[in-house]
Amino acid sequence: MPTHYVGDPTEVLALDTWIKLNRSVESLVSRVNQSGTMGGLTPTQFAVVEALYHLGPLSQCQLAARVFKSSGNMTLVVDNLEKLGLVSRQPDANDRRVSFVGLTPLGKQTVSIIFPQHAAFVTELFSVLTQDEQRTLGEILRKLGKQEG
């Protein structure tokens, strides 16, 4: 569905591209959510436990920056993951304002079970693109996401 905006061709192209990108992302996220490959976690909860699984303990500020969420939202997400027994907080010995979040044994076990299913589903979603197309798309998205603005 293209934009209905009538204006400068450069603006129309940018808006059309934005709509296509946004609709594609929303469609992919919807299919991942419906797939059940996130173990009943929200997308943000899954992003947090996946980051901790692959990177190890991180501060809440590092987690918030990694998943593009506010520090207030990250506090709520970590609180809920803690209630599920998937993560625990450890205070920083040098700075009382900072706490590090890490996976509990249950969290590690849970992610080790659900992540392979999630990876397989995402791989299936992207199978409509060749590996070269996936690399090119990745480069384009990185360029778009890293621009200063």
PyMOL commands that place a pseudoatom at each C-alpha (Angstrom):
pseudoatom trace, name=CA, resn=MET, resi=1, chain=A, elem=C, hetatm=0, pos=[0.000, 0.000, 0.000]
pseudoatom trace, name=CA, resn=PRO, resi=2, chain=A, elem=C, hetatm=0, pos=[1.759, 3.162, -1.164]
pseudoatom trace, name=CA, resn=THR, resi=3, chain=A, elem=C, hetatm=0, pos=[1.454, 6.548, 0.445]
pseudoatom trace, name=CA, resn=HIS, resi=4, chain=A, elem=C, hetatm=0, pos=[-1.412, 8.746, -0.691]
pseudoatom trace, name=CA, resn=TYR, resi=5, chain=A, elem=C, hetatm=0, pos=[0.698, 11.810, -0.084]
pseudoatom trace, name=CA, resn=VAL, resi=6, chain=A, elem=C, hetatm=0, pos=[1.079, 13.998, -3.134]
pseudoatom trace, name=CA, resn=GLY, resi=7, chain=A, elem=C, hetatm=0, pos=[4.253, 15.978, -3.023]
pseudoatom trace, name=CA, resn=ASP, resi=8, chain=A, elem=C, hetatm=0, pos=[7.893, 16.059, -3.877]
pseudoatom trace, name=CA, resn=PRO, resi=9, chain=A, elem=C, hetatm=0, pos=[8.926, 12.773, -5.590]
pseudoatom trace, name=CA, resn=THR, resi=10, chain=A, elem=C, hetatm=0, pos=[11.795, 12.324, -3.107]
pseudoatom trace, name=CA, resn=GLU, resi=11, chain=A, elem=C, hetatm=0, pos=[9.343, 12.565, -0.194]
pseudoatom trace, name=CA, resn=VAL, resi=12, chain=A, elem=C, hetatm=0, pos=[6.871, 10.206, -1.860]
pseudoatom trace, name=CA, resn=LEU, resi=13, chain=A, elem=C, hetatm=0, pos=[9.613, 7.620, -2.438]
pseudoatom trace, name=CA, resn=ALA, resi=14, chain=A, elem=C, hetatm=0, pos=[10.842, 7.904, 1.165]
pseudoatom trace, name=CA, resn=LEU, resi=15, chain=A, elem=C, hetatm=0, pos=[7.294, 7.564, 2.521]
pseudoatom trace, name=CA, resn=ASP, resi=16, chain=A, elem=C, hetatm=0, pos=[6.539, 4.587, 0.250]
pseudoatom trace, name=CA, resn=THR, resi=17, chain=A, elem=C, hetatm=0, pos=[9.753, 2.911, 1.384]
pseudoatom trace, name=CA, resn=TRP, resi=18, chain=A, elem=C, hetatm=0, pos=[8.915, 3.627, 5.038]
pseudoatom trace, name=CA, resn=ILE, resi=19, chain=A, elem=C, hetatm=0, pos=[5.469, 2.065, 4.628]
pseudoatom trace, name=CA, resn=LYS, resi=20, chain=A, elem=C, hetatm=0, pos=[6.917, -1.064, 2.989]
pseudoatom trace, name=CA, resn=LEU, resi=21, chain=A, elem=C, hetatm=0, pos=[9.582, -1.433, 5.686]
pseudoatom trace, name=CA, resn=ASN, resi=22, chain=A, elem=C, hetatm=0, pos=[7.110, -0.899, 8.514]
pseudoatom trace, name=CA, resn=ARG, resi=23, chain=A, elem=C, hetatm=0, pos=[4.517, -3.290, 7.077]
pseudoatom trace, name=CA, resn=SER, resi=24, chain=A, elem=C, hetatm=0, pos=[7.176, -5.939, 6.492]
pseudoatom trace, name=CA, resn=VAL, resi=25, chain=A, elem=C, hetatm=0, pos=[8.475, -5.671, 10.059]
pseudoatom trace, name=CA, resn=GLU, resi=26, chain=A, elem=C, hetatm=0, pos=[4.952, -5.749, 11.510]
pseudoatom trace, name=CA, resn=SER, resi=27, chain=A, elem=C, hetatm=0, pos=[4.111, -8.814, 9.416]
pseudoatom trace, name=CA, resn=LEU, resi=28, chain=A, elem=C, hetatm=0, pos=[7.277, -10.655, 10.495]
pseudoatom trace, name=CA, resn=VAL, resi=29, chain=A, elem=C, hetatm=0, pos=[6.786, -9.758, 14.170]
pseudoatom trace, name=CA, resn=SER, resi=30, chain=A, elem=C, hetatm=0, pos=[3.171, -10.901, 13.999]
pseudoatom trace, name=CA, resn=ARG, resi=31, chain=A, elem=C, hetatm=0, pos=[4.177, -14.251, 12.514]
pseudoatom trace, name=CA, resn=VAL, resi=32, chain=A, elem=C, hetatm=0, pos=[6.921, -14.751, 15.117]
pseudoatom trace, name=CA, resn=ASN, resi=33, chain=A, elem=C, hetatm=0, pos=[4.464, -13.890, 17.912]
pseudoatom trace, name=CA, resn=GLN, resi=34, chain=A, elem=C, hetatm=0, pos=[1.952, -16.402, 16.534]
pseudoatom trace, name=CA, resn=SER, resi=35, chain=A, elem=C, hetatm=0, pos=[4.592, -19.113, 16.074]
pseudoatom trace, name=CA, resn=GLY, resi=36, chain=A, elem=C, hetatm=0, pos=[4.961, -19.776, 19.798]
pseudoatom trace, name=CA, resn=THR, resi=37, chain=A, elem=C, hetatm=0, pos=[8.745, -19.865, 19.437]
pseudoatom trace, name=CA, resn=MET, resi=38, chain=A, elem=C, hetatm=0, pos=[9.299, -17.272, 22.170]
pseudoatom trace, name=CA, resn=GLY, resi=39, chain=A, elem=C, hetatm=0, pos=[8.114, -19.545, 24.963]
pseudoatom trace, name=CA, resn=GLY, resi=40, chain=A, elem=C, hetatm=0, pos=[5.195, -17.332, 25.954]
pseudoatom trace, name=CA, resn=LEU, resi=41, chain=A, elem=C, hetatm=0, pos=[7.457, -14.328, 26.499]
pseudoatom trace, name=CA, resn=THR, resi=42, chain=A, elem=C, hetatm=0, pos=[6.754, -10.900, 25.071]
pseudoatom trace, name=CA, resn=PRO, resi=43, chain=A, elem=C, hetatm=0, pos=[9.063, -9.755, 22.270]
pseudoatom trace, name=CA, resn=THR, resi=44, chain=A, elem=C, hetatm=0, pos=[10.908, -7.464, 24.700]
pseudoatom trace, name=CA, resn=GLN, resi=45, chain=A, elem=C, hetatm=0, pos=[11.240, -10.183, 27.344]
pseudoatom trace, name=CA, resn=PHE, resi=46, chain=A, elem=C, hetatm=0, pos=[12.543, -12.563, 24.696]
pseudoatom trace, name=CA, resn=ALA, resi=47, chain=A, elem=C, hetatm=0, pos=[15.028, -9.956, 23.432]
pseudoatom trace, name=CA, resn=VAL, resi=48, chain=A, elem=C, hetatm=0, pos=[16.330, -9.497, 26.987]
pseudoatom trace, name=CA, resn=VAL, resi=49, chain=A, elem=C, hetatm=0, pos=[16.785, -13.192, 27.787]
pseudoatom trace, name=CA, resn=GLU, resi=50, chain=A, elem=C, hetatm=0, pos=[18.312, -13.811, 24.354]
pseudoatom trace, name=CA, resn=ALA, resi=51, chain=A, elem=C, hetatm=0, pos=[20.838, -10.991, 24.913]
pseudoatom trace, name=CA, resn=LEU, resi=52, chain=A, elem=C, hetatm=0, pos=[21.713, -12.325, 28.356]
pseudoatom trace, name=CA, resn=TYR, resi=53, chain=A, elem=C, hetatm=0, pos=[22.037, -15.866, 26.987]
pseudoatom trace, name=CA, resn=HIS, resi=54, chain=A, elem=C, hetatm=0, pos=[24.507, -14.832, 24.305]
pseudoatom trace, name=CA, resn=LEU, resi=55, chain=A, elem=C, hetatm=0, pos=[26.326, -11.958, 26.051]
pseudoatom trace, name=CA, resn=GLY, resi=56, chain=A, elem=C, hetatm=0, pos=[26.157, -12.805, 29.746]
pseudoatom trace, name=CA, resn=PRO, resi=57, chain=A, elem=C, hetatm=0, pos=[25.093, -10.442, 32.544]
pseudoatom trace, name=CA, resn=LEU, resi=58, chain=A, elem=C, hetatm=0, pos=[24.449, -6.833, 31.555]
pseudoatom trace, name=CA, resn=SER, resi=59, chain=A, elem=C, hetatm=0, pos=[23.402, -3.741, 33.456]
pseudoatom trace, name=CA, resn=GLN, resi=60, chain=A, elem=C, hetatm=0, pos=[19.807, -2.643, 33.036]
pseudoatom trace, name=CA, resn=CYS, resi=61, chain=A, elem=C, hetatm=0, pos=[21.055, 0.423, 31.128]
pseudoatom trace, name=CA, resn=GLN, resi=62, chain=A, elem=C, hetatm=0, pos=[22.984, -1.805, 28.719]
pseudoatom trace, name=CA, resn=LEU, resi=63, chain=A, elem=C, hetatm=0, pos=[19.921, -4.010, 28.251]
pseudoatom trace, name=CA, resn=ALA, resi=64, chain=A, elem=C, hetatm=0, pos=[17.666, -1.003, 27.620]
pseudoatom trace, name=CA, resn=ALA, resi=65, chain=A, elem=C, hetatm=0, pos=[20.059, 0.353, 24.988]
pseudoatom trace, name=CA, resn=ARG, resi=66, chain=A, elem=C, hetatm=0, pos=[20.410, -3.073, 23.360]
pseudoatom trace, name=CA, resn=VAL, resi=67, chain=A, elem=C, hetatm=0, pos=[16.656, -3.586, 22.913]
pseudoatom trace, name=CA, resn=PHE, resi=68, chain=A, elem=C, hetatm=0, pos=[15.806, 0.100, 22.335]
pseudoatom trace, name=CA, resn=LYS, resi=69, chain=A, elem=C, hetatm=0, pos=[13.580, 0.500, 25.403]
pseudoatom trace, name=CA, resn=SER, resi=70, chain=A, elem=C, hetatm=0, pos=[13.457, 3.176, 28.086]
pseudoatom trace, name=CA, resn=SER, resi=71, chain=A, elem=C, hetatm=0, pos=[15.061, 2.519, 31.455]
pseudoatom trace, name=CA, resn=GLY, resi=72, chain=A, elem=C, hetatm=0, pos=[11.609, 2.654, 33.074]
pseudoatom trace, name=CA, resn=ASN, resi=73, chain=A, elem=C, hetatm=0, pos=[10.259, 0.041, 30.697]
pseudoatom trace, name=CA, resn=MET, resi=74, chain=A, elem=C, hetatm=0, pos=[13.350, -2.110, 31.228]
pseudoatom trace, name=CA, resn=THR, resi=75, chain=A, elem=C, hetatm=0, pos=[12.766, -2.067, 34.989]
pseudoatom trace, name=CA, resn=LEU, resi=76, chain=A, elem=C, hetatm=0, pos=[9.258, -3.445, 34.439]
pseudoatom trace, name=CA, resn=VAL, resi=77, chain=A, elem=C, hetatm=0, pos=[10.478, -6.074, 31.969]
pseudoatom trace, name=CA, resn=VAL, resi=78, chain=A, elem=C, hetatm=0, pos=[13.228, -7.255, 34.340]
pseudoatom trace, name=CA, resn=ASP, resi=79, chain=A, elem=C, hetatm=0, pos=[10.766, -7.256, 37.271]
pseudoatom trace, name=CA, resn=ASN, resi=80, chain=A, elem=C, hetatm=0, pos=[8.448, -9.545, 35.302]
pseudoatom trace, name=CA, resn=LEU, resi=81, chain=A, elem=C, hetatm=0, pos=[11.281, -11.835, 34.195]
pseudoatom trace, name=CA, resn=GLU, resi=82, chain=A, elem=C, hetatm=0, pos=[12.404, -12.017, 37.811]
pseudoatom trace, name=CA, resn=LYS, resi=83, chain=A, elem=C, hetatm=0, pos=[8.884, -13.051, 38.871]
pseudoatom trace, name=CA, resn=LEU, resi=84, chain=A, elem=C, hetatm=0, pos=[9.063, -15.844, 36.288]
pseudoatom trace, name=CA, resn=GLY, resi=85, chain=A, elem=C, hetatm=0, pos=[12.362, -16.965, 37.806]
pseudoatom trace, name=CA, resn=LEU, resi=86, chain=A, elem=C, hetatm=0, pos=[14.273, -16.414, 34.556]
pseudoatom trace, name=CA, resn=VAL, resi=87, chain=A, elem=C, hetatm=0, pos=[16.617, -13.609, 35.662]
pseudoatom trace, name=CA, resn=SER, resi=88, chain=A, elem=C, hetatm=0, pos=[18.133, -12.229, 38.814]
pseudoatom trace, name=CA, resn=ARG, resi=89, chain=A, elem=C, hetatm=0, pos=[19.674, -8.876, 39.692]
pseudoatom trace, name=CA, resn=GLN, resi=90, chain=A, elem=C, hetatm=0, pos=[23.091, -8.465, 41.274]
pseudoatom trace, name=CA, resn=PRO, resi=91, chain=A, elem=C, hetatm=0, pos=[24.092, -5.051, 42.650]
pseudoatom trace, name=CA, resn=ASP, resi=92, chain=A, elem=C, hetatm=0, pos=[27.331, -3.545, 41.364]
pseudoatom trace, name=CA, resn=ALA, resi=93, chain=A, elem=C, hetatm=0, pos=[29.924, -3.607, 44.141]
pseudoatom trace, name=CA, resn=ASN, resi=94, chain=A, elem=C, hetatm=0, pos=[31.266, -0.203, 43.069]
pseudoatom trace, name=CA, resn=ASP, resi=95, chain=A, elem=C, hetatm=0, pos=[28.045, 1.682, 42.303]
pseudoatom trace, name=CA, resn=ARG, resi=96, chain=A, elem=C, hetatm=0, pos=[24.842, 1.127, 44.268]
pseudoatom trace, name=CA, resn=ARG, resi=97, chain=A, elem=C, hetatm=0, pos=[22.798, 2.733, 41.490]
pseudoatom trace, name=CA, resn=VAL, resi=98, chain=A, elem=C, hetatm=0, pos=[23.723, -0.047, 39.060]
pseudoatom trace, name=CA, resn=SER, resi=99, chain=A, elem=C, hetatm=0, pos=[22.535, -3.618, 39.067]
pseudoatom trace, name=CA, resn=PHE, resi=100, chain=A, elem=C, hetatm=0, pos=[23.521, -6.346, 36.672]
pseudoatom trace, name=CA, resn=VAL, resi=101, chain=A, elem=C, hetatm=0, pos=[20.928, -8.719, 35.295]
pseudoatom trace, name=CA, resn=GLY, resi=102, chain=A, elem=C, hetatm=0, pos=[21.786, -12.321, 34.550]
pseudoatom trace, name=CA, resn=LEU, resi=103, chain=A, elem=C, hetatm=0, pos=[19.955, -15.499, 33.682]
pseudoatom trace, name=CA, resn=THR, resi=104, chain=A, elem=C, hetatm=0, pos=[19.104, -17.906, 36.460]
pseudoatom trace, name=CA, resn=PRO, resi=105, chain=A, elem=C, hetatm=0, pos=[19.654, -21.638, 35.876]
pseudoatom trace, name=CA, resn=LEU, resi=106, chain=A, elem=C, hetatm=0, pos=[15.952, -21.852, 34.911]
pseudoatom trace, name=CA, resn=GLY, resi=107, chain=A, elem=C, hetatm=0, pos=[16.453, -18.928, 32.526]
pseudoatom trace, name=CA, resn=LYS, resi=108, chain=A, elem=C, hetatm=0, pos=[19.431, -20.599, 30.861]
pseudoatom trace, name=CA, resn=GLN, resi=109, chain=A, elem=C, hetatm=0, pos=[17.531, -23.855, 30.531]
pseudoatom trace, name=CA, resn=THR, resi=110, chain=A, elem=C, hetatm=0, pos=[14.458, -22.092, 29.118]
pseudoatom trace, name=CA, resn=VAL, resi=111, chain=A, elem=C, hetatm=0, pos=[16.403, -20.128, 26.513]
pseudoatom trace, name=CA, resn=SER, resi=112, chain=A, elem=C, hetatm=0, pos=[18.453, -23.175, 25.517]
pseudoatom trace, name=CA, resn=ILE, resi=113, chain=A, elem=C, hetatm=0, pos=[15.167, -24.923, 24.703]
pseudoatom trace, name=CA, resn=ILE, resi=114, chain=A, elem=C, hetatm=0, pos=[13.239, -22.112, 22.991]
pseudoatom trace, name=CA, resn=PHE, resi=115, chain=A, elem=C, hetatm=0, pos=[16.033, -20.335, 21.126]
pseudoatom trace, name=CA, resn=PRO, resi=116, chain=A, elem=C, hetatm=0, pos=[16.766, -23.135, 18.606]
pseudoatom trace, name=CA, resn=GLN, resi=117, chain=A, elem=C, hetatm=0, pos=[13.055, -23.266, 17.706]
pseudoatom trace, name=CA, resn=HIS, resi=118, chain=A, elem=C, hetatm=0, pos=[12.977, -19.481, 17.336]
pseudoatom trace, name=CA, resn=ALA, resi=119, chain=A, elem=C, hetatm=0, pos=[16.128, -19.469, 15.185]
pseudoatom trace, name=CA, resn=ALA, resi=120, chain=A, elem=C, hetatm=0, pos=[14.677, -22.171, 12.938]
pseudoatom trace, name=CA, resn=PHE, resi=121, chain=A, elem=C, hetatm=0, pos=[11.429, -20.236, 12.493]
pseudoatom trace, name=CA, resn=VAL, resi=122, chain=A, elem=C, hetatm=0, pos=[13.221, -16.976, 11.674]
pseudoatom trace, name=CA, resn=THR, resi=123, chain=A, elem=C, hetatm=0, pos=[15.429, -18.867, 9.215]
pseudoatom trace, name=CA, resn=GLU, resi=124, chain=A, elem=C, hetatm=0, pos=[12.267, -20.213, 7.570]
pseudoatom trace, name=CA, resn=LEU, resi=125, chain=A, elem=C, hetatm=0, pos=[10.784, -16.699, 7.348]
pseudoatom trace, name=CA, resn=PHE, resi=126, chain=A, elem=C, hetatm=0, pos=[13.897, -15.398, 5.616]
pseudoatom trace, name=CA, resn=SER, resi=127, chain=A, elem=C, hetatm=0, pos=[14.154, -18.353, 3.250]
pseudoatom trace, name=CA, resn=VAL, resi=128, chain=A, elem=C, hetatm=0, pos=[12.206, -16.345, 0.656]
pseudoatom trace, name=CA, resn=LEU, resi=129, chain=A, elem=C, hetatm=0, pos=[15.442, -14.373, 0.211]
pseudoatom trace, name=CA, resn=THR, resi=130, chain=A, elem=C, hetatm=0, pos=[18.695, -15.814, -1.060]
pseudoatom trace, name=CA, resn=GLN, resi=131, chain=A, elem=C, hetatm=0, pos=[21.686, -15.640, 1.271]
pseudoatom trace, name=CA, resn=ASP, resi=132, chain=A, elem=C, hetatm=0, pos=[23.108, -12.809, -0.851]
pseudoatom trace, name=CA, resn=GLU, resi=133, chain=A, elem=C, hetatm=0, pos=[19.793, -10.929, -0.594]
pseudoatom trace, name=CA, resn=GLN, resi=134, chain=A, elem=C, hetatm=0, pos=[19.808, -11.428, 3.183]
pseudoatom trace, name=CA, resn=ARG, resi=135, chain=A, elem=C, hetatm=0, pos=[23.357, -10.043, 3.407]
pseudoatom trace, name=CA, resn=THR, resi=136, chain=A, elem=C, hetatm=0, pos=[22.457, -7.071, 1.209]
pseudoatom trace, name=CA, resn=LEU, resi=137, chain=A, elem=C, hetatm=0, pos=[19.316, -6.372, 3.208]
pseudoatom trace, name=CA, resn=GLY, resi=138, chain=A, elem=C, hetatm=0, pos=[21.340, -6.590, 6.417]
pseudoatom trace, name=CA, resn=GLU, resi=139, chain=A, elem=C, hetatm=0, pos=[23.871, -4.070, 5.089]
pseudoatom trace, name=CA, resn=ILE, resi=140, chain=A, elem=C, hetatm=0, pos=[21.126, -1.685, 3.963]
pseudoatom trace, name=CA, resn=LEU, resi=141, chain=A, elem=C, hetatm=0, pos=[19.286, -1.924, 7.297]
pseudoatom trace, name=CA, resn=ARG, resi=142, chain=A, elem=C, hetatm=0, pos=[22.519, -1.390, 9.247]
pseudoatom trace, name=CA, resn=LYS, resi=143, chain=A, elem=C, hetatm=0, pos=[23.255, 1.716, 7.163]
pseudoatom trace, name=CA, resn=LEU, resi=144, chain=A, elem=C, hetatm=0, pos=[19.737, 3.022, 7.712]
pseudoatom trace, name=CA, resn=GLY, resi=145, chain=A, elem=C, hetatm=0, pos=[19.783, 2.283, 11.451]
pseudoatom trace, name=CA, resn=LYS, resi=146, chain=A, elem=C, hetatm=0, pos=[23.202, 3.768, 12.146]
pseudoatom trace, name=CA, resn=GLN, resi=147, chain=A, elem=C, hetatm=0, pos=[22.656, 7.123, 10.504]
pseudoatom trace, name=CA, resn=GLU, resi=148, chain=A, elem=C, hetatm=0, pos=[23.009, 10.176, 12.714]
pseudoatom trace, name=CA, resn=GLY, resi=149, chain=A, elem=C, hetatm=0, pos=[19.889, 12.154, 13.146]
for i in range(1, 149): cmd.bond("trace and resi %d" % i, "trace and resi %d" % (i + 1))
show_as sticks, trace
zoom trace
